[in-house]
Amino acid sequence: MRDIDRKIQQKMFSQPELDKWGVFYCAQDTKIAKQFIDTMGKCLEQINYSAQQPREFPIRTNRF
């Protein structure tokens, strides 16, 4: 396991493109959702995983 860094940088044997995915979040958490999407994109890029931008689904909540 000493070469774990090297192994995770190699391309996976078979990887379907992540072309249809979405993020659901409460409207008041928009900033956190955007940070998550940005971080996810950076992580996917590091492992050479092909992915489209997710569709975003902000959910409005009624606060009493």
Summary of the structure (lengths in Angstrom):
residues: 64
radius of gyration: 15.9
end to end distance: 53.6
largest distance: 54.8
contacts: 113
relative contact order: 0.27
helix: 41%
strand: 19%
